[in-house]
Amino acid sequence: MQKLTLRQLHIYQPSPTHDKDGTAIEQLQNDDFTIDNFLHFPILTEIDGSIWNHGSLYLLSKLKGYQKPSPKTLDSIAIDLKDFKEFCNREQIDYLSAPRKVLRPTYLYREYLQKLLNGGKVSANTVKRRISAVVGFYKYLIDIEGIEFKFPLWEAGVTSITYMDRHGFQQAKQVETKDIARVPSASNPDLFDDAIMDGGRLHPLSQEEQIAILKGLKAIGNTEMILGFLIALTTGARIQTVYTLRLKHFERVPTDRETEIRIKVGYGTSCDTKYSKQHTLIFPAWLYNKIRIYIKSERAQNRRLLAKHIFDTDQLQYVFLNNRGSPFYAAVDDPYRGQYRDAPNGTAIRQFIVSTLREQLQKSDHKIAFSFHDLRASFGMNLLNKGMALVKNKEVELTLLLISIKERMGHSSLTTTEKYLNFRDRHKLKELAQDDFESYMRGLLDE
């Protein structure tokens, strides 16, 4: 099996008509879809190069809903379906047949995944995700394609679960369960776990580690990386937000009395956020001004001159471009996304971390394994450490502190923010003032 990616999938249904000369003309109609194209659409093919119809049609059906999946989400589903189909091909299993209970393809695949889980080759979350993709695929085959199976492909039930809503209150709801989707996992958190679950496993860096990273960045001298990392550490922005900031976001000249500059990101701002959620980044004025200086620098101007993609206005150009004039991360609304074979998604930044930066850190006897996303967790912990000093002095209530951090980080639920407090309690991190640390970071640039 192979997974291929179409740069742009045109969605239409040919309807032959004829012009005055009798020449056939195709009118494009797509009554089943609300879009006429999709960028970077995955297609699954067999070893002989032929398209796996059922798998690819299922992926296409995901585009019919009002809320369209992102290319990244659709690609993830395609990868999981590819794994399932390869398993069926390898074991000579007809995925369209369930002649006996013991030969149901869903249970056979679930047993295979369980063996991988027991052997430590995959995680419980991976098993859940792959089973979810397979269940969605079979629902499509049954409900849309009308394919019938002699025996049920899973046993369904209903259970009640409790959860914390976005305001921190406990709620309950009934959900449908499937026996093949039940994966045992540890219900109690690991008291020695050094990760926070916030859109992935994040590992807050100690301020000593943050200082070492900033020193390493300055030694390397890559301005786009230095400023990008500083944005993440001082605003909590994710990689897709940092590197889709546009020139327009830094047009305003701040007054001398301003210490913070607010920049709105997310839907309608040309700057990406997770799920396109609107959010406000709060920049320290010193960093905002450093970026304004960078934008006017010869280095930045030369990179913009190399850019092949010209936007409607100059102010829509990305702040950070590589030495070939290309963005490090292509925004969702970038009109040129379809021209990339693989749209830039921060890969160059991740490679910079694991190669160039890691090598520089080792020169100074620092072995720090981290991802760009860990900078966001570090920002959250810096905020919490500063705020807890105020809580200790009874200058602010803990609840108000958590709500403030929630807004700064753009969390949808206070429960996510509380994970930072739980992490701090578990590890008893030292309380250091964010202002003092920011002063140090600013000093690095001014030396």
Backbone torsions as a table, in degrees:
resi	resn	phi	psi	omega
1	MET	NA	148.2	175.2
2	GLN	-133.3	149.4	173.0
3	LYS	-113.0	115.9	177.9
4	LEU	-106.3	160.8	179.7
5	THR	-127.6	123.4	174.0
6	LEU	-84.8	129.2	178.9
7	ARG	-58.9	-41.3	178.9
8	GLN	-147.2	121.6	177.5
9	LEU	-96.8	117.3	176.5
10	HIS	-89.0	125.8	-175.6
11	ILE	-105.3	114.7	179.3
12	TYR	-159.9	165.3	175.6
13	GLN	-124.3	115.4	-177.3
14	PRO	-62.6	134.6	176.5
15	SER	-132.2	101.4	-172.4
16	PRO	-68.1	128.4	169.0
17	THR	-131.4	178.0	-176.4
18	HIS	-133.8	142.3	175.7
19	ASP	-85.2	-170.8	-175.8
20	LYS	-63.0	-28.0	-179.6
21	ASP	-86.2	0.0	-179.4
22	GLY	85.2	6.6	179.6
23	THR	-77.4	134.4	-178.6
24	ALA	-69.0	135.4	177.3
25	ILE	-123.0	137.6	177.8
26	GLU	-96.9	119.3	172.9
27	GLN	-94.0	133.8	-175.8
28	LEU	-88.7	120.7	179.1
29	GLN	-130.2	135.6	178.3
30	ASN	-142.3	61.8	-174.8
31	ASP	-60.4	-24.6	-178.4
32	ASP	-84.5	-7.0	-176.5
33	PHE	-125.6	150.8	176.3
34	THR	-96.9	0.3	176.6
35	ILE	-128.0	157.2	178.3
36	ASP	-111.3	1.2	174.8
37	ASN	-160.1	159.7	178.9
38	PHE	-144.2	131.5	-177.3
39	LEU	-86.5	137.9	176.1
40	HIS	56.9	62.7	179.7
41	PHE	-90.8	127.8	-179.3
42	PRO	-81.2	141.6	176.7
43	ILE	-128.5	136.4	180.0
44	LEU	-101.7	128.7	-178.6
45	THR	-124.0	152.6	176.2
46	GLU	-77.7	174.7	-178.6
47	ILE	-60.2	-33.9	-178.8
48	ASP	-80.0	1.5	178.5
49	GLY	94.3	-9.0	179.3
50	SER	-74.6	150.5	-178.6
51	ILE	-75.4	134.6	171.7
52	TRP	-77.7	101.2	-170.1
53	ASN	-58.8	-53.3	-174.5
54	HIS	-60.9	-43.3	-179.5
55	GLY	-65.7	-44.3	-178.0
56	SER	-71.0	-35.9	177.1
57	LEU	-67.5	-33.7	177.0
58	TYR	-65.2	-43.2	177.6
59	LEU	-61.8	-39.7	178.4
60	LEU	-63.8	-36.9	-179.2
61	SER	-63.4	-24.4	179.7
62	LYS	-66.7	-16.3	-178.4
63	LEU	-89.3	-2.0	-178.1
64	LYS	-83.1	-21.9	-177.7
65	GLY	-71.4	165.1	179.2
66	TYR	-65.2	-43.7	177.6
67	GLN	-93.2	111.0	-177.9
68	LYS	-83.8	141.6	175.5
69	PRO	-70.5	153.8	174.8
70	SER	-74.2	157.6	176.1
71	PRO	-54.1	-36.0	179.8
72	LYS	-65.3	-43.2	179.3
73	THR	-65.2	-45.0	-179.3
74	LEU	-64.0	-37.8	178.8
75	ASP	-65.0	-38.1	178.5
76	SER	-63.7	-42.3	177.7
77	ILE	-62.6	-41.7	-179.6
78	ALA	-62.2	-40.8	179.6
79	ILE	-63.2	-41.5	179.7
80	ASP	-68.6	-39.0	176.7
81	LEU	-66.1	-36.3	177.7
82	LYS	-61.0	-42.8	179.2
83	ASP	-62.2	-42.4	179.9
84	PHE	-64.2	-45.5	-177.9
85	LYS	-67.1	-37.5	177.4
86	GLU	-64.6	-37.5	176.1
87	PHE	-62.0	-45.6	179.6
88	CYS	-62.6	-42.7	179.5
89	ASN	-63.9	-43.3	-177.0
90	ARG	-65.8	-39.7	-177.8
91	GLU	-94.0	4.5	-179.6
92	GLN	55.2	50.3	179.4
93	ILE	-104.7	130.0	175.3
94	ASP	-83.2	107.9	-175.7
95	TYR	-71.3	-10.2	179.3
96	LEU	-97.2	9.1	-176.2
97	SER	-136.6	142.3	173.4
98	ALA	-134.2	73.1	-173.7
99	PRO	-66.9	-29.7	177.4
100	ARG	-141.3	159.8	-178.7
101	LYS	-57.6	-40.8	-176.6
102	VAL	-72.9	-11.6	-177.6
103	LEU	-108.8	15.0	177.9
104	ARG	-66.9	124.9	-173.7
105	PRO	-59.9	-32.9	-179.2
106	THR	-66.1	-40.7	-179.9
107	TYR	-72.8	-35.9	177.9
108	LEU	-64.7	-41.3	179.1
109	TYR	-68.4	-38.8	178.7
110	ARG	-62.8	-39.8	177.6
111	GLU	-64.0	-39.1	178.1
112	TYR	-63.6	-44.0	179.3
113	LEU	-65.6	-35.5	179.3
114	GLN	-63.6	-38.2	178.3
115	LYS	-64.5	-40.3	177.1
116	LEU	-64.1	-40.2	179.6
117	LEU	-64.5	-45.3	179.9
118	ASN	-62.6	-31.5	-179.4
119	GLY	-86.8	2.5	178.8
120	GLY	73.6	18.0	-177.9
121	LYS	-88.0	-21.0	175.4
122	VAL	-138.1	161.7	178.6
123	SER	-93.7	165.9	177.3
124	ALA	-61.8	-37.6	179.2
125	ASN	-64.6	-36.0	177.5
126	THR	-65.2	-42.5	178.2
127	VAL	-60.7	-46.1	-179.9
128	LYS	-61.1	-42.9	-178.0
129	ARG	-65.9	-42.7	-179.1
130	ARG	-67.7	-40.1	177.9
131	ILE	-65.0	-38.8	178.1
132	SER	-60.6	-41.4	178.6
133	ALA	-64.4	-40.9	-179.4
134	VAL	-68.7	-40.4	177.9
135	VAL	-62.4	-44.7	177.9
136	GLY	-60.9	-38.5	178.8
137	PHE	-63.3	-45.3	-178.9
138	TYR	-71.4	-32.2	174.4
139	LYS	-61.1	-38.6	177.2
140	TYR	-64.5	-46.2	-179.4
141	LEU	-60.3	-39.6	-176.8
142	ILE	-77.6	-48.6	-173.2
143	ASP	-80.4	-35.7	-174.2
144	ILE	-101.6	-47.0	-178.5
145	GLU	-83.0	-14.2	178.0
146	GLY	71.7	24.0	179.9
147	ILE	-79.6	133.5	-178.3
148	GLU	-108.3	146.1	179.3
149	PHE	-123.2	140.8	-176.1
150	LYS	-63.7	-37.7	179.7
151	PHE	-122.9	148.2	-179.8
152	PRO	-61.3	142.8	-176.5
153	LEU	-84.0	-8.0	173.9
154	TRP	-165.7	159.6	175.9
155	GLU	-101.7	124.5	-176.1
156	ALA	-101.9	151.3	176.3
157	GLY	-151.1	-177.7	179.6
158	VAL	-129.8	136.2	177.4
159	THR	-138.1	163.6	179.0
160	SER	-107.9	133.9	179.1
161	ILE	-124.6	152.4	175.6
162	THR	-108.4	148.7	-179.5
163	TYR	-154.3	163.4	177.5
164	MET	-97.4	126.5	179.2
165	ASP	-77.6	-178.7	-174.2
166	ARG	-65.2	-18.0	179.9
167	HIS	-96.2	0.6	178.0
168	GLY	90.8	9.5	179.2
169	PHE	-95.5	144.8	-179.9
170	GLN	-79.4	131.8	179.3
171	GLN	-128.1	165.9	177.9
172	ALA	-133.7	148.1	176.0
173	LYS	-154.8	157.8	178.0
174	GLN	-94.1	137.9	179.3
175	VAL	-133.0	152.1	177.3
176	GLU	-82.0	137.1	179.4
177	THR	-117.0	156.6	176.8
178	LYS	-132.0	133.9	-174.3
179	ASP	-62.0	-33.1	-177.7
180	ILE	-73.8	-15.1	-177.6
181	ALA	-93.4	-2.6	-178.8
182	ARG	-78.0	117.0	-179.9
183	VAL	-126.4	118.7	-179.9
184	PRO	-65.8	138.8	177.0
185	SER	-146.5	159.1	-179.0
186	ALA	-67.9	125.2	-178.9
187	SER	-84.9	-24.2	-179.0
188	ASN	-97.9	135.7	-179.5
189	PRO	-67.6	148.7	177.3
190	ASP	-76.3	116.8	-177.6
191	LEU	-63.7	-18.0	-179.3
192	PHE	-105.9	8.3	179.3
193	ASP	-68.6	133.8	-178.4
194	ASP	-101.8	25.6	-177.5
195	ALA	-123.0	154.2	172.9
196	ILE	-118.3	130.1	178.7
197	MET	-83.4	101.2	179.6
198	ASP	-144.3	81.4	-174.9
199	GLY	70.4	27.0	-176.1
200	GLY	134.6	175.6	179.3
201	ARG	-84.9	107.4	-179.0
202	LEU	-103.2	143.9	-178.7
203	HIS	-121.2	102.0	178.5
204	PRO	-60.2	137.1	178.8
205	LEU	-92.3	141.3	174.4
206	SER	-65.7	159.7	-179.1
207	GLN	-67.6	-25.9	173.5
208	GLU	-64.4	-41.4	178.3
209	GLU	-68.2	-40.0	178.3
210	GLN	-61.5	-42.1	178.8
211	ILE	-63.5	-41.5	178.9
212	ALA	-62.3	-40.4	-179.9
213	ILE	-65.6	-43.3	180.0
214	LEU	-65.5	-38.1	176.0
215	LYS	-64.2	-41.4	178.2
216	GLY	-62.7	-41.1	179.1
217	LEU	-63.0	-43.0	-179.2
218	LYS	-66.3	-35.3	178.7
219	ALA	-65.1	-37.1	179.0
220	ILE	-71.2	-40.1	175.2
221	GLY	83.3	19.1	177.7
222	ASN	-86.6	103.8	-173.0
223	THR	-62.0	-39.1	-178.5
224	GLU	-64.9	-33.5	178.0
225	MET	-76.7	-41.9	-179.6
226	ILE	-58.0	-51.6	-177.5
227	LEU	-67.5	-39.0	179.4
228	GLY	-63.1	-43.7	178.9
229	PHE	-66.0	-39.0	179.0
230	LEU	-65.1	-37.3	177.2
231	ILE	-61.4	-44.8	-179.6
232	ALA	-63.4	-41.0	-176.5
233	LEU	-74.0	-24.1	-176.1
234	THR	-106.6	-11.3	179.0
235	THR	-124.3	-17.4	-177.2
236	GLY	80.2	11.8	-178.0
237	ALA	-68.4	144.0	175.4
238	ARG	-77.1	167.4	-175.7
239	ILE	-59.6	-39.6	-178.2
240	GLN	-69.7	-23.1	177.4
241	THR	-81.0	-47.8	-178.8
242	VAL	-55.6	-47.1	-171.6
243	TYR	-96.6	12.5	168.1
244	THR	-117.5	11.3	171.5
245	LEU	-61.2	141.9	-177.6
246	ARG	-111.2	165.3	179.1
247	LEU	-57.6	-33.9	-177.2
248	LYS	-62.0	-25.3	-178.4
249	HIS	-72.3	-10.6	-177.1
250	PHE	-124.5	28.3	180.0
251	GLU	-75.0	-39.0	-171.9
252	ARG	-70.4	137.7	176.6
253	VAL	-92.5	114.5	-178.4
254	PRO	-72.7	155.4	176.5
255	THR	-80.3	164.2	-179.7
256	ASP	-65.9	-23.0	-176.9
257	ARG	-85.4	-13.1	-178.6
258	GLU	-77.6	133.0	175.9
259	THR	-108.1	-17.0	-179.9
260	GLU	-135.6	143.7	177.1
261	ILE	-123.6	128.1	-179.0
262	ARG	-97.7	132.2	178.5
263	ILE	-127.6	121.9	179.4
264	LYS	-82.3	134.2	179.8
265	VAL	-130.5	167.0	-179.1
266	GLY	106.4	-159.9	-174.1
267	TYR	-51.9	129.1	176.0
268	GLY	83.1	3.9	-177.3
269	THR	-113.1	-3.3	-176.4
270	SER	70.4	8.6	178.0
271	CYS	-123.0	124.9	-172.5
272	ASP	-73.3	147.9	168.0
273	THR	-138.4	169.4	177.4
274	LYS	-62.9	127.3	-177.8
275	TYR	58.8	19.8	179.4
276	SER	60.1	21.1	-179.1
277	LYS	-67.6	131.4	177.6
278	GLN	-69.7	139.1	-173.3
279	HIS	-157.6	155.3	179.2
280	THR	-114.4	123.4	174.2
281	LEU	-89.7	138.6	177.6
282	ILE	-110.0	106.8	-178.8
283	PHE	-89.6	136.5	167.1
284	PRO	-64.6	138.6	-174.3
285	ALA	-57.1	-35.8	-178.2
286	TRP	-63.5	-37.0	179.4
287	LEU	-74.8	-40.8	177.1
288	TYR	-55.5	-44.5	-179.4
289	ASN	-69.1	-35.4	176.5
290	LYS	-61.4	-39.3	179.8
291	ILE	-68.7	-38.1	176.7
292	ARG	-61.9	-39.9	177.2
293	ILE	-65.2	-42.2	179.0
294	TYR	-60.8	-44.1	-177.8
295	ILE	-56.8	-34.9	-178.2
296	LYS	-87.4	-4.9	-176.1
297	SER	-71.0	157.8	178.5
298	GLU	-62.3	-37.5	-179.8
299	ARG	-59.7	-49.1	-178.3
300	ALA	-68.6	-40.0	-179.7
301	GLN	-64.3	-40.2	179.0
302	ASN	-63.7	-37.8	178.5
303	ARG	-67.1	-38.5	178.0
304	ARG	-67.1	-33.2	177.7
305	LEU	-66.1	-28.7	179.5
306	LEU	-81.3	-12.4	-176.4
307	ALA	-63.3	129.7	179.7
308	LYS	-82.9	-22.8	-175.9
309	HIS	-99.8	120.7	-178.1
310	ILE	-106.0	122.1	-179.6
311	PHE	-86.7	169.1	-178.4
312	ASP	-57.1	-37.4	174.9
313	THR	-131.3	150.9	-179.4
314	ASP	-60.0	-30.1	-175.4
315	GLN	-72.2	-8.5	176.2
316	LEU	-87.6	-5.1	178.1
317	GLN	-68.1	149.2	179.3
318	TYR	-66.6	146.7	175.6
319	VAL	-65.7	-44.9	-174.9
320	PHE	-108.1	121.5	175.7
321	LEU	-125.7	154.7	177.2
322	ASN	-81.8	-177.6	-175.1
323	ASN	-71.6	-2.0	174.5
324	ARG	-106.2	3.3	178.1
325	GLY	84.0	14.8	179.8
326	SER	-102.4	151.5	178.7
327	PRO	-72.7	152.7	174.2
328	PHE	-77.1	-24.4	-178.8
329	TYR	-147.2	123.0	179.4
330	ALA	-87.2	124.8	-177.5
331	ALA	-68.4	157.5	-179.6
332	VAL	-58.9	-38.6	-177.0
333	ASP	-93.0	12.7	178.5
334	ASP	-66.2	117.3	-178.0
335	PRO	-65.6	-11.5	-178.5
336	TYR	-100.5	6.0	-179.0
337	ARG	-55.1	-37.8	-177.5
338	GLY	-67.2	-14.6	-179.3
339	GLN	-86.4	-9.9	177.7
340	TYR	-90.2	136.9	172.5
341	ARG	-64.6	-45.1	171.9
342	ASP	-131.0	111.8	-177.0
343	ALA	-60.6	135.8	178.5
344	PRO	-54.5	129.5	-177.5
345	ASN	-135.9	30.6	177.5
346	GLY	89.6	5.0	-178.1
347	THR	-59.2	-40.3	-178.8
348	ALA	-63.2	-34.2	179.5
349	ILE	-70.8	-42.7	178.8
350	ARG	-63.6	-39.5	178.0
351	GLN	-65.9	-37.1	177.6
352	PHE	-60.9	-39.6	-179.1
353	ILE	-66.5	-48.9	-172.9
354	VAL	-78.0	-14.6	179.9
355	SER	-114.8	-75.1	-173.7
356	THR	-60.9	-52.5	-175.7
357	LEU	-69.4	-42.2	179.8
358	ARG	-61.5	-39.4	178.2
359	GLU	-64.0	-40.5	179.6
360	GLN	-67.0	-39.2	178.9
361	LEU	-63.9	-38.3	-179.8
362	GLN	-65.5	-29.6	178.0
363	LYS	-63.2	-29.0	179.2
364	SER	-102.9	23.0	175.9
365	ASP	62.4	34.5	175.3
366	HIS	-114.2	122.5	175.1
367	LYS	-111.7	93.3	-176.0
368	ILE	-119.8	111.5	176.3
369	ALA	-94.4	116.8	-178.3
370	PHE	-153.8	163.9	174.8
371	SER	-115.3	164.8	179.1
372	PHE	-59.3	-36.3	-178.6
373	HIS	-64.5	-24.2	177.6
374	ASP	-66.4	-21.7	177.0
375	LEU	-64.6	-34.3	177.8
376	ARG	-64.9	-44.6	178.7
377	ALA	-63.7	-35.7	179.4
378	SER	-66.2	-39.6	175.8
379	PHE	-59.9	-45.1	179.8
380	GLY	-60.6	-42.4	-179.9
381	MET	-70.6	-34.7	176.4
382	ASN	-61.4	-43.8	178.1
383	LEU	-62.1	-45.5	-177.6
384	LEU	-64.5	-43.4	-179.6
385	ASN	-61.3	-41.1	177.7
386	LYS	-65.6	-45.5	-176.7
387	GLY	-67.4	-32.3	-178.3
388	MET	-66.1	-26.1	175.2
389	ALA	-65.6	-36.8	177.6
390	LEU	-70.3	-37.2	178.0
391	VAL	-65.0	-41.7	-179.2
392	LYS	-62.1	-35.8	179.5
393	ASN	-87.4	6.5	178.8
394	LYS	59.3	31.4	175.8
395	GLU	-87.6	-16.8	179.4
396	VAL	-152.8	149.7	177.6
397	GLU	-79.7	146.1	-179.6
398	LEU	-58.3	-41.4	-178.8
399	THR	-61.2	-42.9	179.3
400	LEU	-65.5	-35.9	177.1
401	LEU	-62.7	-46.7	-179.3
402	LEU	-63.9	-39.1	178.3
403	ILE	-63.6	-40.3	178.3
404	SER	-62.7	-44.2	179.0
405	ILE	-65.5	-38.8	177.9
406	LYS	-56.7	-45.2	-179.6
407	GLU	-69.1	-39.9	-179.6
408	ARG	-63.7	-34.9	-176.9
409	MET	-94.0	-7.1	178.3
410	GLY	72.3	28.0	177.9
411	HIS	-70.7	141.5	176.1
412	SER	-78.9	-26.6	-176.1
413	SER	-129.4	142.0	176.6
414	LEU	-66.5	-23.9	179.0
415	THR	-59.5	-38.9	178.8
416	THR	-64.8	-42.2	179.4
417	THR	-63.2	-38.5	-178.7
418	GLU	-63.3	-21.2	177.9
419	LYS	-63.4	-30.5	178.2
420	TYR	-68.9	-38.8	177.4
421	LEU	-66.2	-41.6	178.8
422	ASN	-63.6	-39.9	178.0
423	PHE	-62.4	-44.0	-179.2
424	ARG	-63.0	-43.2	179.5
425	ASP	-63.4	-38.7	-178.8
426	ARG	-66.8	-40.6	-172.6
427	HIS	-101.0	-8.8	177.6
428	LYS	50.4	56.4	-179.0
429	LEU	-70.3	149.8	178.5
430	LYS	-69.0	142.6	178.7
431	GLU	-88.8	115.0	178.0
432	LEU	-124.5	143.0	-175.9
433	ALA	-73.5	131.9	177.2
434	GLN	-62.9	-36.6	-178.2
435	ASP	-61.5	-43.4	-179.9
436	ASP	-63.7	-40.0	-178.7
437	PHE	-68.9	-40.0	178.3
438	GLU	-63.9	-35.7	177.9
439	SER	-61.8	-38.5	178.8
440	TYR	-65.4	-44.4	-179.6
441	MET	-62.1	-40.6	179.1
442	ARG	-63.9	-40.0	-179.9
443	GLY	-62.0	-32.3	178.9
444	LEU	-60.8	-37.8	-178.7
445	LEU	-76.7	-27.7	-174.9
446	ASP	-87.7	-10.8	-178.1
447	GLU	-63.7	NA	NA
